[in-house]
Amino acid sequence: MNCRKSAIEHITSTAKERRLSSLFVRLSEESLGYDWDYAKKDYVFNGNVYGAKMFSLYCNWKETVWGKNANGDPVAREEWRTNHLLNLSTDFQKANEKAKKLCKELKVSKVLFLTDEPVYQNPYKFRTPEELQAEKLWESIKDEIFKLRSLKDRVQKHSYKIARLRERRLSPSNFVGEVNDRDVFDLTLKFKLDFQNYFHGRPVTSWLNSLVDGQGNVFVYWGKCLGNKGDSIKVKATIKEHKVYKGIKQTVVNRPTILEETN
């Protein structure tokens, strides 16, 4: 952060909302120096190590983070953060005096913790047992969430494989129409899969829709979601290409317009 105005705003807002746990002075963390290498078109380490000389003001505070529960509903949770706020001085005593003066001005002296020796301060030292227990609990929850998400991804992947094998066994699919033809098709949505991508830094969801017509011919569309599994739709679409995927002939379409839908 290292901006007095930003540091004051952060301390004031977190204290007012009772999310500020503690303030303390410690040596800034070391940082590595990098220079731009025009040949490699990337930053490369220049051999310099900075920091570890400046005493700075740090804070422990609680941030509200939004996620989703098992049903996809938004859920708020709280996570503990340790932030660098402001460089104070290379002299330990001067740094402590500046920290005390600032905290007195902002009326947060009660949560300022100072030491007598200029040693590297562990931010966990200034947290209450309740705060440490809450963070430990959340870390275990995050670990379980990661395992469940990995399991979900594996199940989804194998479900897709099973569906493809069933189609291959039960559906003698053939190509339909000619490439670039735009026609109307009566289709049934067999399954759909969502994929998360990023476009200009924003999350975008794309859908793989697999459909069949009355003769068992397979149609594929990448883009928006066309409905739910089992939905029957009358759709006007352009044939983009014919392709064979894992032995199944597929008619790939784009620019679909749903004319009629039957759940």
ZIRAUR-V280342 format. One line per field, one symbol per residue. psi: psi as a letter, one per 40 degrees, with the letter a starting at -180 (. if undefined). burial: b if it has 9 or more other ideal C-beta (glycine too) atoms within 8 Angstrom, else e. A space follows every 50 residues. Layout:
psi: ???
burial: ???
This chain:
psi: cfhdddddddddddddefehdiiihihiiiiihiihhddefihiheeihi aedhhihiihihhhhhaiadeeihhiihihihihdhhciehddddddddd dddddeffddehhiieigihhhdedeiidddddddddddddddddddddd ddddddddddddddddddddhgiiihaiheihihihihhdiihihhihhf ehhhhihhhhiiaeeehhihhhbiheaihehhihihihhdihihhfehhi hhiifihhdihh.
burial: beeeebbbebbbebbeeebbbbbbbbbbeeeebeeebeeeeeeeeeeeee beebbbbbbbbbbeeeeeeeeeeeeebbbbeebbbbebbeebebbbebbb ebbeebebeebbbbeeeeeebebeebbeeebbebbeebeeeeeeeeeeee eeeeebeeebeebbeebbeebebeebeeeeeeeebebbbbebebeeeeee eeeeebbbbbbbbeebbbbbbbeeebbeeebbbbbbbbbeebeeeeebbb bbbbebebeebee
